[in-house]
Amino acid sequence: MFANPKYNQQGGRPKSRPRKETDSQPFHTKQKKSDKLQLVCGMRPVMEAIDAGQQIDKILMLNNLEGQLAQELTTRIRQAGLPLQYVPAEKLNRMTDANHQGVVAIISPIAYRDFGQLLQQLEDEGKTPFILLLDHITDVRNLGAIVRTAECAGVDAVVVPDRGSAQISEDAIKTSSGALLRMPICREQNLKTTLNLARQTGLQVVAATEKGADDYTAVDFTRPTLLVMGSEDTGISPEVLRLCDVRARLPICGQVQSLNVSVAAGVFMYEALRQRGL
């Protein structure tokens, strides 16, 4: 269980350079100009990327793709626990001119951390964690701005869902001023499981919501804390909100009844920083 009030930010490793395509190289990579995504195209190249332990953000597969090779690929994707999205051929054709064979893998520019292992590491180091969970933040600019502030405020890690979240692309990294390369990012399949694990290990789960009964300054951020920020349009999802121990709000004095999520996150994070005396 966490008890020590000291904490700090975690380091990260720089983005690895993409592999070059050659005549003998089975990988076929293509970058989407708008997002500057590194892609692996084709069934066997995607399987090789999985087997090689490539950091795959998600895999897009053609609807109703048939054949033994397609079945083998689907099995490997599920065994690896990778996000899989079924899409029409038009979407894949817009992403790349390569022979994608109905399958495109988007390679992540960062290495994701395991949430359970991260908690154990923080406990072993005697730290009191401050972790940020983003419940389906879909705007790349908001994601980058939040992570940039989190890195400046000494947050230990950021948790995102594996589906319905903004793509961590080169554009997101640029928006974060490189903070996404330094901040440990955990990508979780089930946010409810993540929250339950956090609570079991002694973290209080704080929801930033306009429905909160407590003012944000009344929250004891000197405790081990996981702060939840909701999506830009709907806020924190009901199933996640039910698992939060504290619901805190920011005062709103103007006619506009909401703040941009990156601004709100910054206020909460720096209140925690103030309370921790750092």
C-alpha positions as CSV (number, residue, x, y, z in Angstrom):
1,M,0.0,0.0,0.0
2,F,1.2,3.5,-0.7
3,A,2.0,5.8,2.2
4,N,5.1,8.0,1.4
5,P,4.0,11.5,0.3
6,K,7.0,12.0,-2.0
7,Y,6.6,11.4,-5.7
8,N,8.3,12.4,-8.9
9,Q,7.9,12.1,-12.7
10,Q,9.0,9.1,-14.6
11,G,11.4,9.1,-17.5
12,G,10.8,7.6,-20.9
13,R,12.8,6.4,-23.8
14,P,13.0,8.3,-27.1
15,K,11.0,7.2,-30.1
16,S,12.6,4.5,-32.0
17,R,13.4,5.0,-35.7
18,P,11.1,3.2,-38.2
19,R,12.5,0.3,-40.1
20,K,13.3,0.9,-43.7
21,E,11.6,-1.1,-46.4
22,T,13.8,-3.1,-48.8
23,D,13.2,-5.7,-51.5
24,S,14.0,-8.5,-49.0
25,Q,12.1,-6.8,-46.1
26,P,8.6,-8.2,-45.6
27,F,7.4,-5.0,-43.8
28,H,5.5,-2.5,-45.9
29,T,5.3,0.8,-44.2
30,K,3.5,3.9,-45.3
31,Q,2.9,7.2,-43.6
32,K,-0.4,9.0,-43.7
33,K,0.5,12.6,-44.5
34,S,-2.1,14.2,-42.3
35,D,-1.3,12.3,-39.1
36,K,2.2,11.1,-40.0
37,L,1.4,7.6,-38.8
38,Q,3.7,4.7,-39.4
39,L,1.8,1.8,-40.9
40,V,2.5,-1.9,-41.4
41,C,0.4,-3.2,-44.3
42,G,-0.5,-6.8,-45.3
43,M,-1.4,-9.9,-43.3
44,R,2.1,-11.5,-42.9
45,P,3.9,-8.2,-42.2
46,V,1.4,-7.5,-39.5
47,M,1.9,-10.9,-38.0
48,E,5.6,-10.4,-38.1
49,A,5.2,-7.0,-36.4
50,I,3.2,-8.7,-33.6
51,D,5.7,-11.5,-33.2
52,A,8.5,-8.9,-33.1
53,G,6.9,-7.1,-30.2
54,Q,6.3,-3.9,-32.1
55,Q,4.3,-1.3,-30.2
56,I,1.1,-1.5,-32.1
57,D,-1.5,1.2,-31.4
58,K,-4.3,-0.6,-33.2
59,I,-5.1,-2.9,-36.2
60,L,-7.6,-2.1,-38.8
61,M,-9.1,-5.1,-40.7
62,L,-11.4,-5.3,-43.7
63,N,-14.9,-6.3,-42.9
64,N,-15.6,-10.0,-43.7
65,L,-12.0,-10.8,-44.4
66,E,-11.8,-14.6,-45.0
67,G,-9.2,-17.3,-45.4
68,Q,-6.9,-19.3,-43.2
69,L,-4.3,-16.6,-43.0
70,A,-6.9,-14.0,-41.9
71,Q,-8.1,-16.4,-39.2
72,E,-4.6,-17.0,-38.0
73,L,-3.9,-13.2,-37.9
74,T,-7.2,-12.6,-35.9
75,T,-6.1,-15.3,-33.4
76,R,-2.7,-13.6,-32.9
77,I,-4.3,-10.2,-32.5
78,R,-6.6,-11.5,-29.8
79,Q,-3.9,-13.4,-28.0
80,A,-1.7,-10.3,-28.0
81,G,-4.6,-8.3,-26.6
82,L,-4.3,-5.6,-29.3
83,P,-7.2,-3.3,-30.3
84,L,-8.9,-4.5,-33.5
85,Q,-11.3,-2.5,-35.6
86,Y,-13.2,-3.7,-38.6
87,V,-13.5,-1.1,-41.3
88,P,-14.6,-0.9,-45.0
89,A,-12.1,-1.1,-47.8
90,E,-12.4,2.6,-48.5
91,K,-10.9,3.6,-45.2
92,L,-7.8,1.4,-45.7
93,N,-7.4,2.7,-49.3
94,R,-7.5,6.3,-48.0
95,M,-4.8,5.4,-45.5
96,T,-2.2,3.9,-47.8
97,D,-1.5,3.1,-51.5
98,A,0.4,-0.1,-50.4
99,N,-1.0,-3.6,-51.0
100,H,-2.6,-3.9,-47.6
101,Q,-4.4,-7.2,-48.2
102,G,-7.3,-5.9,-46.0
103,V,-5.1,-5.3,-42.9
104,V,-3.3,-2.2,-41.6
105,A,-1.5,-1.9,-38.3
106,I,-0.8,1.5,-36.9
107,I,2.6,1.5,-35.1
108,S,2.7,3.5,-31.9
109,P,5.6,6.0,-31.6
110,I,5.7,5.3,-27.8
111,A,6.1,2.2,-25.6
112,Y,3.1,1.7,-23.4
113,R,3.5,0.7,-19.7
114,D,1.6,-2.0,-17.8
115,F,-0.5,-0.3,-15.1
116,G,-0.1,-3.0,-12.5
117,Q,3.6,-3.1,-13.0
118,L,3.8,0.7,-12.8
119,L,1.9,0.7,-9.5
120,Q,4.3,-1.9,-8.1
121,Q,7.3,0.1,-9.2
122,L,6.0,3.3,-7.5
123,E,5.3,1.3,-4.3
124,D,8.8,-0.2,-4.4
125,E,10.3,3.2,-4.8
126,G,8.4,4.5,-1.8
127,K,6.4,7.1,-3.7
128,T,2.9,8.4,-3.3
129,P,1.5,8.3,-6.8
130,F,-0.4,11.0,-8.6
131,I,-1.8,9.3,-11.8
132,L,-4.1,10.9,-14.4
133,L,-6.8,8.8,-16.2
134,L,-8.3,10.2,-19.3
135,D,-11.8,8.8,-20.0
136,H,-12.1,9.0,-23.8
137,I,-10.4,12.3,-24.5
138,T,-10.7,12.3,-28.3
139,D,-9.1,15.6,-29.4
140,V,-5.4,15.2,-30.2
141,R,-4.7,18.8,-29.1
142,N,-6.4,18.3,-25.8
143,L,-4.4,15.0,-25.2
144,G,-1.1,16.7,-26.0
145,A,-1.8,19.7,-23.9
146,I,-2.9,17.6,-20.9
147,V,0.2,15.4,-21.1
148,R,2.4,18.4,-21.4
149,T,0.9,19.9,-18.2
150,A,1.1,16.5,-16.5
151,E,4.8,16.2,-17.2
152,C,5.4,19.7,-15.9
153,A,3.3,19.1,-12.8
154,G,5.2,15.9,-11.8
155,V,2.4,13.4,-12.6
156,D,3.7,9.8,-12.5
157,A,1.7,8.4,-15.4
158,V,-1.3,8.9,-17.7
159,V,-3.8,6.2,-18.4
160,V,-5.9,6.0,-21.6
161,P,-8.4,3.4,-22.9
162,D,-7.4,1.3,-25.8
163,R,-10.5,2.4,-27.7
164,G,-12.2,5.7,-28.2
165,S,-9.2,7.8,-27.4
166,A,-7.2,10.3,-29.4
167,Q,-4.5,8.7,-31.5
168,I,-1.0,9.1,-30.1
169,S,0.7,10.2,-33.3
170,E,3.5,12.5,-34.2
171,D,1.0,15.3,-34.2
172,A,0.0,14.5,-30.6
173,I,3.7,14.3,-29.6
174,K,4.3,17.7,-31.2
175,T,1.3,19.2,-29.4
176,S,2.7,17.8,-26.1
177,S,6.1,19.4,-26.8
178,G,7.6,15.9,-26.5
179,A,6.0,15.2,-23.2
180,L,4.4,12.0,-24.6
181,L,7.9,10.6,-25.1
182,R,8.8,11.2,-21.4
183,M,5.5,10.5,-19.6
184,P,4.7,6.8,-18.9
185,I,1.5,6.0,-20.7
186,C,-0.7,3.0,-19.8
187,R,-3.2,1.8,-22.3
188,E,-5.9,-0.2,-20.7
189,Q,-8.6,-2.4,-22.2
190,N,-11.1,-2.0,-19.2
191,L,-11.1,1.2,-17.2
192,K,-13.3,-0.3,-14.5
193,T,-10.7,-3.0,-13.9
194,T,-8.0,-0.3,-13.8
195,L,-9.9,1.7,-11.3
196,N,-10.6,-1.3,-9.1
197,L,-6.9,-2.2,-9.1
198,A,-6.0,1.4,-8.2
199,R,-8.4,1.4,-5.2
200,Q,-7.2,-2.0,-4.1
201,T,-3.7,-0.7,-3.9
202,G,-4.6,2.3,-1.8
203,L,-5.2,5.1,-4.3
204,Q,-8.2,7.4,-3.9
205,V,-10.0,7.9,-7.2
206,V,-11.0,11.5,-7.8
207,A,-13.5,12.5,-10.5
208,A,-13.3,16.0,-12.0
209,T,-16.9,16.7,-12.7
210,E,-19.4,19.6,-12.6
211,K,-21.7,17.2,-10.7
212,G,-19.2,17.0,-7.8
213,A,-20.3,18.0,-4.3
214,D,-16.8,19.1,-3.2
215,D,-14.7,22.0,-4.3
216,Y,-11.5,21.0,-5.9
217,T,-9.4,22.6,-3.1
218,A,-11.2,20.4,-0.5
219,V,-9.7,17.2,-2.0
220,D,-6.7,15.8,-0.1
221,F,-4.2,15.4,-2.9
222,T,-1.4,14.5,-0.5
223,R,-2.9,11.0,-0.5
224,P,-2.1,8.5,-3.3
225,T,-4.4,9.7,-6.0
226,L,-5.8,8.8,-9.4
227,L,-7.5,11.8,-11.0
228,V,-10.1,11.1,-13.7
229,M,-10.8,13.6,-16.5
230,G,-13.8,13.0,-18.8
231,S,-14.4,13.4,-22.5
232,E,-14.8,16.8,-24.0
233,D,-18.5,16.4,-24.8
234,T,-20.1,14.0,-22.3
235,G,-17.7,14.1,-19.4
236,I,-16.9,11.0,-17.3
237,S,-18.8,8.0,-18.3
238,P,-21.4,6.7,-15.8
239,E,-19.7,3.4,-15.2
240,V,-16.4,5.1,-14.4
241,L,-18.0,7.8,-12.3
242,R,-19.6,5.1,-10.1
243,L,-16.2,3.8,-9.1
244,C,-14.8,7.2,-8.1
245,D,-14.4,7.9,-4.3
246,V,-14.5,11.7,-4.6
247,R,-16.3,14.0,-7.0
248,A,-14.8,17.4,-7.2
249,R,-15.8,20.5,-9.2
250,L,-14.3,23.7,-10.3
251,P,-16.2,26.9,-9.6
252,I,-17.8,28.5,-12.7
253,C,-18.8,32.2,-12.4
254,G,-19.4,33.1,-16.0
255,Q,-22.3,32.2,-18.4
256,V,-20.2,29.6,-20.2
257,Q,-20.8,26.6,-17.9
258,S,-17.7,24.5,-18.7
259,L,-13.9,24.7,-19.2
260,N,-11.8,23.1,-21.8
261,V,-10.8,19.7,-20.5
262,S,-7.1,20.5,-20.8
263,V,-7.5,23.7,-18.8
264,A,-9.6,22.0,-16.1
265,A,-7.0,19.2,-15.9
266,G,-4.2,21.8,-15.4
267,V,-6.1,23.4,-12.5
268,F,-6.5,20.1,-10.7
269,M,-2.9,19.0,-11.3
270,Y,-1.5,22.2,-10.0
271,E,-3.7,22.2,-7.0
272,A,-2.2,18.7,-6.2
273,L,1.2,20.2,-6.8
274,R,0.5,23.0,-4.4
275,Q,-0.8,20.7,-1.7
276,R,2.3,18.5,-2.0
277,G,4.5,21.5,-1.5
278,L,6.5,21.0,-4.7
